[in-house]
Amino acid sequence: MNEQRASQATSHQSFSETGEWSRRRLLGFVGRGGAAAGVLGSGAWGHWGELRLPELMGTSVPPEVWEERKTARSAGAILLDSNENPFGMCGGARDALIEAAEEANRYPGEYQSKLRRRIADYHGVPVDQVATGSGSTDILRQAAGAWVRSDRSLVQARPTFEALGFYSRARGFDAVGIPVDATGRHDLEAMRAVIGDDTKLVYVCNPGNPTGTLMSQSALDSFIEDLPSHVIVLVDEAYHHYVDDPTYVSSLAHIEKGRNVLVARTFSKVYGMAGLRAGYAIGPAPLIEELRVQRLQNNINAIAGACAVASLNDEKYHLSQRTLNADARKILTDGLDARGFAYWESQTNFVMIMLGRDVRPTISAFRERGVYVGRPFPDVPTNLRVSIGTVDQMKRFVEEFDEVMGMAS
Ligand SMILES: Cc1ncc(COP(=O)(O)O)c(C=O)c1O
């Protein structure tokens, strides 16, 4: 069923790429004047420039930019910018969505409670070890609310997924940011060196975003084991399901050993539910209680709850997604290898490429060709983050890469 949906999605994509894709149509749209062209056609690279909280959280992106994306997509543009699953949800989740829609006039307590219980069963922990969030971004928001009290409270890598740092800043506090090492991995030694009495929370993103890299298991284990007992480690495993390194073990194992560790997971990636918003954290019950104090009432809506439960009931689906992702990622990395471009070794559904030049004009050039790629990351301004789509989309990306980088013969 799931494989079937995946292949349907693939063939739909290739149809639209070969049959309906029209660069002229897209360029016509972008060049037509009007608001979207104003934002995009200036030769600049759009709305990500200022990297302020509202933009990153999607609340202040002008409506015409969303409109432009939608129009560009129907003209055949592909979205390789937000690390989404190109195939969507499993069949069971699609059915659950329709059923739950019938209950949209009711508050979602039942769905929320069912999901919390299902997550607990899935991980073999009691319910009081599970917190839910409206996406795992919401778990990060709850963590900032629970534990960030000063500029020294939070230690994290640079670059990393920004939400926790932004929510800390929204509370008036900066994070201590430690640059990643040359391989794109958290520099755990340097992070350990800045952890002190005031440190409350250490954010570890494994695999990392935007780096895509997986940490050495033994280095991460020793890092966690060596931390003072007043420090909480929040391990963000948003990309857990994509990892195929056999040495990898989820940090859930540390929770079983009684350590102050929280693991955050999301339904937005392998389960294909980014638009529905559901995520969760597992941890020791007292920490989960502190997180839950910060939660919004009903942070899981009926549809998200129903789809998330159905997703957890379909183990086969995420395994098939990992394979599809790895195959498509290989198209990209083979293409980069052949062209002599370096990239960080990815265990995720995206790859960070070292362009060796300011990424912003490149992002614009791709967009003008109907390929939406990742935004700039100020800590690595010459790197380009490309999300993994279908095999056909990655072939298209490689072709466009030659054009954009001036390598086409
Ligand atoms: C590392 C990481 N954590 C958390 C999230 C947030 O996911 P969501 O809020 O959609 O669950 C993302 C999204 O891209 C991410 O990359």
The ligand as a MOL file (V3000), in Angstrom:
LIG
                    3D

  0  0  0     0  0            999 V3000
M  V30 BEGIN CTAB
M  V30 COUNTS 16 16 0 0 0
M  V30 BEGIN ATOM
M  V30 1 C 16.1470 19.2130 13.8440 0
M  V30 2 C 14.7270 19.6210 13.7770 0
M  V30 3 N 14.0210 19.6460 14.8930 0
M  V30 4 C 12.7320 19.9900 14.8960 0
M  V30 5 C 12.1170 20.3510 13.7350 0
M  V30 6 C 10.6960 20.8030 13.8030 0
M  V30 7 O 9.8210 19.9310 13.2520 0
M  V30 8 P 8.2760 20.1100 13.4620 0
M  V30 9 O 8.0120 21.3120 14.2900 0
M  V30 10 O 7.7100 20.2190 12.1120 0
M  V30 11 O 7.8580 18.8620 14.1860 0
M  V30 12 C 12.8100 20.3630 12.5390 0
M  V30 13 C 12.1610 20.7760 11.2980 0
M  V30 14 O 12.7060 20.9030 10.2560 0
M  V30 15 C 14.1560 19.9970 12.5630 0
M  V30 16 O 14.9030 19.9940 11.4650 0
M  V30 END ATOM
M  V30 BEGIN BOND
M  V30 1 1 1 2
M  V30 2 1 2 3
M  V30 3 2 2 15
M  V30 4 2 3 4
M  V30 5 1 4 5
M  V30 6 1 5 6
M  V30 7 2 5 12
M  V30 8 1 6 7
M  V30 9 1 7 8
M  V30 10 2 8 9
M  V30 11 1 8 10
M  V30 12 1 8 11
M  V30 13 1 12 13
M  V30 14 1 12 15
M  V30 15 2 13 14
M  V30 16 1 15 16
M  V30 END BOND
M  V30 END CTAB
M  END
